[in-house]
C-alpha cells in the first residue's frame, strides 16, 4: 500500500470497544504500523517529485500533474482491482503489489540518482506507482474483517484513516526538510524502503489454509457478478449514493484551498501548510472520537449527527473565503473532524454490509465513486471558480453541502446497514439429483421451484418473495420471475436463470449468507415448497 493511499477513513454504524482496541491484535498492529510508514513515504515522494520538477524548470501544469498521475489509476483500475482481490488470496495479492511497488520505487530512485530522470519519466513512474496502489486498495480494505473481530471493524477502519491523515499532515513537512538537505533522490529511496515494512508484515501474517475452489469464474463474469450484486443490494446502493452526494461538493474545499490561502487570505506556502495541517489534525481527532460517539448512539441519532457534520463541513468550506485567519484555523480543525466523521460512517458501513465473496468488488465501487466524485467535483469547481471567483464558488459549494445534509432526512442509510449476517451459510435445500454430471461451464441453467400457498397467506408470501428475488440476483441469478398457475389455486413457481452450473453451485455453497438464509426462511413460513428442477440450455449440432 502507499503512494497517495485513499482516505477511506471509517468508523461506522456500529462500534465496540476503544478507538485503539484493534491495536491489541498483533497482526493488525504490525500491518497498521507498516501502512503508516508506507503512507508517509507516499506523501513524501509527492513533495519530492513536485520539487524535482520545479528545480527542472517545469511549468505549474506539469507540477500539478504529479497528483493526477498518482490518483487517475484509481478511476481506471478500481473495479478490476476489486475483481482480482476477490479471485485471489488477498494476502498474496497485497504482497505481490507491494513488491512491485518497491521495485518501481527503486527504479525511480536509480533514474534520479544517475541523472537521467526527466518530467516524462517521472510522471510515468508516478502513474505506475499509483496503478499498483490502486490495484491493492480494495484488497487492503477487504482484509480488515480477517484481522479484527466484527465489532471492532469501525475502529479498525478509523485507525486506517489515521495513517492517511497523519501522513498527509506530517509527510510534506518532513519531505520539504529532507529535499532541502539531501535532494529528491534520497526521499525517493525512503519511499522504496517504506514498502518493505508492508512486505515484511504480510510475510509474517499466518493465514489459515484455504480450500482451493472447484470452479474458477471467468474474469469478465466476476466483474458482471460484482456489478449485479451492487445493482441488487439496496444497502450498498444507498451507501454509494451518499458517498457521491458528499464527494461532489466537499471536493471544493480540497481543490480550492491553495487558491484561497494565497489569493483570499494572502498566505504563503507556510500558511497553506498550516491550513492543510489543521485539516489533517482534525481528521485524526475525528478518527479517535467517532468510535466513542457511535458506541453510545442509536441509529437515528447517528443519522442526525451525519447530517450535522455535513453542515460543519459547509461552514469550514465557506470560512476560507470570507473569514479572517484566526477564525479559519480552528474552524478547519473542526472541519477535519467532520470530514472523518462522514467518511468513517460510509466506509465501515460498506465493509460490514458487503458479503465476503464480493467484499473487495463492493469496496472498489465505493473507492471509484468517492474518488471519481472528488475528481469530477474538483474539475467542476475549478471551472466555476475561473468564471465566478474562488469566494463565490466556495459559498456555492457550502450551500450544496447544506442541501446534502438535509437530504439525510429523505435518503438516510438503511436501518439494516452493517447489521446483517454476512457469514457464508450453505443453501438449505438438498443437492440436486441429476441424470448426468454437468461440467462447471455448462449452462445457462434455469431453476424452477414450486410453492403451495394458502389463500390467506398469499399477500405475506408475495411480500416475502421480493427480498428473495434480490438475494437470488445478488448471488447469481441473471433473470428472475414469479409465476402463478392458471389452472390451480395457490400454485406458484419461482423461475430464475444462472449463467453456468459452476455459478449456480457457488451461489448455493459460497455466496449464500446468513441474511439470505433468513430471507428464504421467511418465504418458507408462508408457503410449502415443492419440487425443484434444473434445465440446462442445449446447444444444437450444426448442419
C-alpha positions in Angstrom: 0.0 0.0 0.0 1.3 3.6 -0.4 1.5 6.3 -3.0 -1.3 8.5 -2.1 -3.3 5.9 -0.3 -7.0 6.7 -0.4 -8.5 8.4 2.6 -11.2 5.8 3.3 -11.4 6.6 7.0 -14.1 4.6 8.7 -15.9 4.3 12.0 -19.4 3.4 11.5 -22.8 2.4 12.2 -21.8 0.1 14.9 -18.8 0.4 17.2 -17.4 -1.6 20.0 -14.6 -1.0 22.5 -11.9 1.6 22.5 -10.9 3.6 19.4 -7.5 1.9 19.9 -8.8 -1.6 20.6 -7.8 -3.1 17.2 -4.2 -2.4 18.0 -4.3 -5.2 20.6 -4.3 -7.7 17.8 -0.6 -8.3 16.8 -1.2 -8.7 13.0 -3.4 -5.7 12.7 -0.9 -3.7 14.7 2.0 -4.8 12.5 0.2 -4.1 9.3 -1.1 -0.7 10.6 2.4 0.4 11.6 3.7 -0.7 8.2 1.0 1.0 6.3 1.6 4.2 8.3 5.2 4.2 7.2 4.2 3.4 3.6 1.6 6.3 3.5 4.2 8.6 4.9 6.7 7.6 2.2 4.0 8.2 -0.5 3.3 11.7 0.6 7.0 12.5 0.9 7.6 11.2 -2.6 4.8 13.5 -4.0 6.5 16.6 -2.5 9.9 15.4 -3.7 8.6 14.8 -7.2 7.0 18.2 -7.4 10.1 19.9 -6.1 12.2 17.9 -8.6 10.0 19.3 -11.4 10.2 22.8 -10.1 14.0 22.6 -10.0 13.9 21.3 -13.5 12.0 24.4 -14.6 8.7 22.7 -15.4 5.5 24.7 -15.6 2.8 24.7 -13.0 0.6 22.3 -15.0 3.3 19.7 -15.1 3.8 20.0 -11.4 0.1 19.6 -10.8 0.0 16.5 -13.0 2.0 14.6 -10.3 -1.1 14.5 -8.2 -3.2 13.5 -11.2 -0.8 10.8 -12.2 -1.0 9.2 -8.8 -4.8 9.3 -8.5 -6.1 8.7 -12.0 -5.2 4.9 -11.9 -7.8 4.5 -9.1 -10.6 5.6 -11.6 -9.3 3.3 -14.3 -8.4 0.2 -12.3 -10.6 0.2 -9.1 -13.3 -2.2 -10.4 -10.7 -4.5 -11.9 -8.8 -4.4 -8.7 -11.9 -5.5 -6.8 -12.4 -8.5 -9.0 -8.7 -9.5 -8.7 -8.9 -9.2 -4.9 -11.9 -11.4 -4.7 -10.5 -14.0 -7.1 -7.1 -14.4 -5.5 -5.8 -14.8 -1.9 -5.8 -11.2 -0.7 -2.7 -11.6 1.4 -0.8 -12.9 -1.6 -2.2 -10.2 -3.8 -1.1 -7.4 -1.4 2.3 -9.0 -1.1 2.8 -9.1 -4.8 1.6 -5.5 -5.3 3.9 -4.1 -2.6 6.9 -5.9 -4.0 6.0 -4.4 -7.4 5.7 -1.0 -5.8 9.0 -1.4 -4.1 10.7 -2.3 -7.4 9.2 0.7 -9.1 10.3 3.0 -6.4 13.8 1.6 -6.7 13.8 2.2 -10.4 12.7 5.8 -9.8 15.5 6.3 -7.3 18.1 4.9 -9.6 16.9 7.1 -12.5 17.1 10.1 -10.3 20.5 9.1 -8.8 22.2 8.7 -12.2 20.7 11.9 -13.5 18.5 10.7 -16.3 15.2 11.3 -14.7 13.1 13.9 -16.6 9.5 15.1 -16.4 8.0 12.4 -18.7 9.8 9.6 -17.0 8.9 11.0 -13.5 5.2 11.2 -14.4 5.3 7.7 -15.9 6.8 6.2 -12.8 4.3 8.1 -10.6 1.5 6.7 -12.7 2.9 3.2 -12.4 3.2 3.6 -8.6 -0.3 4.9 -8.5 -1.5 2.0 -10.5 0.0 -0.5 -8.0 -1.6 1.4 -5.2 -5.0 1.3 -7.0 -4.7 -2.4 -7.6 -4.0 -3.1 -3.9 -6.5 -0.6 -2.3 -9.7 -2.8 -2.4 -7.8 -5.9 -1.1 -6.4 -3.8 1.8 -9.8 -2.7 2.8 -11.3 -6.2 2.4 -8.9 -7.9 4.7 -9.9 -5.8 7.8 -12.6 -8.4 8.8 -9.8 -11.1 8.8 -7.7 -9.1 11.2 -10.1 -7.9 13.9 -13.5 -9.1 15.3 -16.6 -7.7 13.5 -17.5 -5.3 16.3 -14.0 -3.7 16.0 -14.2 -3.1 12.3 -15.3 0.6 12.6 -12.4 1.4 14.9 -10.0 -0.6 12.7 -11.0 1.4 9.7 -10.8 4.6 11.6 -7.3 3.8 12.6 -6.6 3.2 8.9 -7.8 6.7 8.3 -5.3 8.0 10.9 -2.4 6.6 8.9 -3.6 8.6 5.8 -4.3 11.8 7.6 -1.1 11.7 9.8 1.0 11.1 6.7 -0.8 14.0 4.9 -0.2 16.3 7.8 3.5 15.3 8.5 4.8 13.8 5.3 5.1 17.0 3.2 6.8 18.9 6.0 9.4 16.1 6.5 9.9 15.8 2.8 10.5 19.6 2.4 13.3 19.5 5.0 14.9 16.4 3.5 14.7 17.7 -0.1 16.4 20.9 1.0 19.2 19.0 2.8 19.7 16.0 0.5 17.7 16.4 -2.7 14.8 14.4 -4.1 16.8 11.2 -4.7 17.1 10.4 -1.0 13.4 10.9 -0.5 12.6 8.6 -3.4 14.8 6.0 -1.7 13.0 6.3 1.6 9.7 5.7 -0.2 11.2 2.4 -1.7 12.2 1.3 1.8 8.7 2.2 3.2 7.2 -0.6 1.0 9.5 -3.2 2.6 7.8 -2.7 6.0 4.4 -3.8 4.5 6.1 -6.7 2.7 7.6 -8.0 6.0 4.4 -7.6 7.9 2.4 -9.5 5.2 5.0 -12.3 5.1 4.6 -12.7 8.9 0.8 -12.9 8.6 -0.1 -16.6 9.3 -3.2 -17.0 7.1 -5.2 -20.2 7.6 -5.2 -22.7 4.8 -7.8 -22.0 2.1 -9.7 -24.7 0.2 -9.0 -24.5 -3.5 -12.1 -23.6 -5.4 -13.6 -26.3 -7.6 -14.6 -23.7 -10.2 -12.9 -20.5 -11.2 -15.2 -17.9 -12.5 -14.1 -16.1 -15.7 -12.7 -12.6 -15.1 -15.5 -10.9 -17.1 -18.2 -12.9 -15.3 -16.7 -11.9 -12.0 -16.9 -8.3 -13.0 -20.5 -8.7 -14.1 -21.4 -10.6 -10.9 -20.0 -7.7 -8.8 -22.0 -5.1 -10.7 -25.1 -7.3 -10.4 -24.5 -7.6 -6.6 -24.4 -3.8 -6.4 -27.5 -3.3 -8.5 -29.5 -5.8 -6.4 -28.3 -4.5 -3.0 -30.3 -1.6 -1.6 -27.9 -1.1 1.3 -24.8 -0.7 -0.9 -26.7 1.4 -3.5 -27.6 3.8 -0.8 -24.0 3.9 0.6 -22.7 4.7 -2.9 -25.3 7.4 -3.4 -24.4 9.1 -0.1 -20.7 8.9 -1.0 -21.3 10.6 -4.3 -23.5 13.3 -2.8 -20.9 14.1 -0.3 -17.8 13.9 -2.5 -19.0 16.3 -5.2 -19.5 19.4 -3.0 -16.9 18.5 -0.4 -14.1 18.4 -3.1 -14.4 22.2 -3.4 -12.5 22.8 -0.2 -9.6 20.5 -1.1 -9.3 21.7 -4.6 -9.6 25.4 -4.0 -7.8 25.6 -0.6 -4.4 26.6 -2.2 -6.0 29.4 -4.2 -8.0 30.6 -1.2 -4.9 30.5 1.0 -2.8 32.6 -1.5 -5.4 34.8 -3.0 -8.0 35.4 -0.3 -6.0 35.0 2.9 -2.7 36.3 1.5 -0.7 33.4 2.8 2.5 31.8 1.5 3.5 28.2 1.4 3.9 28.1 5.2 0.4 29.4 5.8 -1.1 27.0 3.3 0.8 24.2 5.1 -0.8 25.4 8.4 -4.3 25.2 6.9 -3.7 21.8 5.5 -2.2 20.6 8.8 -5.3 21.8 10.6 -7.5 19.7 8.3 -5.1 16.7 8.9 -5.1 17.1 12.7 -8.8 17.4 12.7 -9.2 14.3 10.6 -7.0 12.4 13.2 -9.1 13.7 16.0 -12.3 12.6 14.2 -11.0 9.1 13.8 -10.3 8.9 17.5 -13.6 10.4 18.6 -16.0 8.6 16.3 -15.9 5.2 18.0 -16.7 6.8 21.3 -19.7 8.7 19.9 -21.2 5.8 17.8 -21.0 3.4 20.7 -23.5 5.4 22.7 -25.8 6.5 19.9 -28.8 4.8 18.3 -29.0 4.5 14.6 -31.4 7.5 14.4 -29.0 9.7 16.5 -26.1 8.6 14.3 -28.0 9.7 11.2 -28.7 13.1 12.9 -25.0 13.5 13.5 -24.3 12.6 10.0 -26.4 15.5 8.8 -24.7 17.8 11.3 -21.2 17.0 10.1 -22.2 17.8 6.6 -23.3 21.3 7.9 -20.0 21.7 9.8 -18.1 20.9 6.6 -20.1 23.5 4.8 -19.1 26.1 7.5 -15.4 25.1 7.1 -15.7 25.4 3.3 -17.1 29.0 3.4 -14.8 30.1 6.2 -11.7 30.2 4.0 -13.5 32.5 1.6 -15.0 35.1 4.0 -13.4 34.9 7.4 -10.0 36.0 8.8 -7.2 33.6 9.5 -7.6 33.4 13.3 -11.1 32.2 12.8 -10.3 29.9 9.8 -7.7 27.9 11.6 -9.9 26.4 14.4 -12.8 26.1 12.0 -10.7 24.0 9.7 -9.7 21.8 12.7 -13.4 21.1 13.3 -13.9 20.6 9.5 -11.3 17.9 9.5 -13.2 16.1 12.3 -16.4 16.4 10.1 -14.6 15.0 7.1 -13.5 12.0 9.0 -16.9 11.5 10.7 -18.6 11.3 7.3 -16.2 9.0 5.6 -15.9 6.8 8.6 -19.6 6.1 8.6 -19.7 5.3 4.9 -16.6 3.2 4.7 -17.2 1.0 7.7 -20.8 0.5 6.7 -19.6 -0.8 3.3 -17.1 -3.2 4.9 -19.8 -4.5 7.3 -22.6 -4.7 4.7 -20.9 -6.5 1.7 -20.8 -10.3 1.6 -17.3 -11.8 2.0 -17.2 -13.3 -1.5 -17.8 -9.9 -3.2 -16.5 -7.5 -0.5 -13.4 -6.3 -2.5 -15.6 -5.6 -5.5 -18.1 -3.6 -3.4 -15.2 -1.6 -1.8 -13.7 -0.9 -5.2 -17.0 0.6 -6.4 -17.0 2.7 -3.2 -13.5 3.9 -3.9 -14.4 4.6 -7.6 -17.5 6.7 -6.6 -15.7 8.5 -3.8 -12.6 9.4 -5.8 -14.5 9.8 -9.0 -16.8 12.2 -7.3 -13.9 14.2 -5.8 -12.1 14.3 -9.2 -15.2 15.4 -11.1 -16.0 17.9 -8.4 -12.5 19.3 -8.4 -12.8 19.8 -12.2 -16.2 21.4 -12.0 -15.3 23.7 -9.1 -12.1 24.8 -10.8 -14.1 25.7 -13.9 -16.7 27.6 -11.8 -14.0 29.5 -9.9 -12.5 30.6 -13.1 -15.8 32.3 -14.0 -17.2 33.4 -10.6 -14.1 33.6 -8.4 -12.9 31.4 -5.5 -15.0 33.1 -2.8 -18.3 32.7 -4.6 -17.5 29.1 -5.7 -16.8 28.1 -2.1 -20.0 29.7 -1.0 -22.0 27.8 -3.6 -20.3 24.5 -2.5 -21.1 25.2 1.1 -24.8 25.8 0.2 -24.8 22.4 -1.6 -23.3 20.7 1.4 -26.2 22.1 3.5 -28.7 20.6 1.0 -26.8 17.3 1.2 -27.1 17.4 5.0 -30.9 17.9 4.7 -31.2 15.1 2.2 -30.3 12.6 5.0 -33.9 13.1 6.1 -35.2 11.6 2.9 -32.2 9.4 1.8 -30.8 8.0 5.1 -28.6 5.0 5.4 -31.0 2.0 5.5 -31.7 0.8 9.1 -30.2 -2.7 8.4 -26.9 -1.2 7.3 -24.0 -3.0 8.9 -26.3 -5.3 10.9 -27.0 -8.2 8.5 -25.4 -11.6 9.0 -22.8 -11.9 6.2 -21.3 -15.2 7.2 -21.5 -17.9 4.5 -24.3 -20.4 5.2 -24.8 -23.2 2.7 -28.2 -23.4 1.0 -30.8 -25.3 3.0 -32.2 -27.4 0.1 -30.8 -30.8 -0.7 -28.2 -31.1 -3.5 -29.9 -31.6 -6.9 -30.1 -35.2 -8.2 -29.4 -35.0 -11.9 -29.3 -37.7 -14.5 -25.9 -36.6 -15.8 -22.8 -34.9 -14.3 -22.7 -31.3 -15.7 -19.4 -29.5 -16.2 -19.0 -26.2 -14.4 -19.2 -24.3 -17.6 -22.5 -26.0 -18.7 -25.4 -23.6 -18.9 -27.2 -21.3 -18.7 -29.2 -23.2 -16.1 -32.9 -22.5 -15.5 -34.0 -23.3 -12.0 -37.7 -23.8 -11.2 -39.1 -24.1 -7.6 -42.7 -24.9 -6.9 -44.6 -23.3 -4.0 -48.0 -24.1 -2.5 -49.7 -21.1 -0.8 -52.9 -21.0 1.3 -55.2 -18.2 0.2 -55.0 -16.3 3.5 -51.2 -16.2 3.3 -50.8 -15.2 -0.3 -50.1 -11.5 0.4 -47.5 -12.4 3.0 -45.9 -14.8 0.5 -45.7 -12.2 -2.2 -44.1 -9.7 0.2 -41.5 -12.3 1.3 -40.6 -13.1 -2.3 -39.4 -9.6 -3.1 -36.3 -9.8 -0.8 -35.8 -13.4 -2.0 -35.7 -12.1 -5.6 -32.9 -9.7 -4.6 -31.0 -12.5 -2.8 -31.2 -14.6 -6.0 -29.9 -11.8 -8.1 -27.1 -10.9 -5.7 -25.8 -14.5 -5.6 -26.0 -15.3 -9.3 -29.4 -15.1 -11.0 -29.2 -13.2 -14.2 -33.0 -13.3 -14.7 -35.8 -14.0 -12.2 -39.6 -14.2 -12.2 -42.5 -15.5 -10.1 -45.3 -17.2 -12.0 -48.9 -18.1 -10.8 -50.5 -21.3 -12.2 -53.7 -20.6 -14.2 -55.4 -23.9 -13.6 -54.7 -24.4 -9.8 -55.3 -22.0 -7.0 -52.4 -21.3 -4.6 -49.8 -22.7 -7.0 -46.7 -20.6 -7.8 -43.4 -21.3 -9.2 -40.2 -19.3 -8.9 -38.0 -19.3 -12.1 -34.5 -17.9 -12.3 -31.6 -18.4 -14.7 -27.9 -18.7 -13.8 -25.2 -18.4 -16.4 -23.5 -21.7 -15.6 -23.7 -24.7 -13.4 -20.5 -23.6 -11.7 -22.0 -20.2 -10.7 -25.2 -22.0 -9.5 -23.2 -24.3 -7.2 -21.2 -21.2 -6.0 -24.5 -19.4 -5.3 -25.6 -22.3 -3.0 -22.3 -23.0 -1.3 -20.0 -20.0 -1.4 -22.3 -17.0 -1.8 -25.4 -17.7 0.3 -25.1 -15.8 3.5 -26.9 -15.9 6.8 -29.0 -13.0 5.9 -30.0 -14.7 2.6 -31.0 -17.8 4.6 -33.2 -15.6 6.9 -34.9 -14.2 3.8 -35.6 -17.7 2.5 -36.9 -18.8 5.9 -39.5 -16.0 5.8 -40.7 -17.3 2.5 -41.0 -20.9 3.8 -43.0 -19.6 6.7 -45.7 -18.5 4.3 -45.7 -21.5 1.8 -44.9 -25.1 1.3 -42.0 -25.7 -1.0 -42.4 -28.3 -3.7 -40.2 -29.8 -6.4 -37.1 -28.0 -7.7 -36.0 -28.7 -11.2 -32.9 -27.7 -13.2 -33.0 -27.3 -17.0 -29.7 -26.8 -19.0 -29.5 -25.0 -22.2 -28.8 -27.4 -25.1 -26.5 -26.5 -28.0 -27.9 -28.0 -31.2 -25.4 -29.6 -33.6 -24.5 -27.6 -36.7 -25.8 -28.8 -40.0 
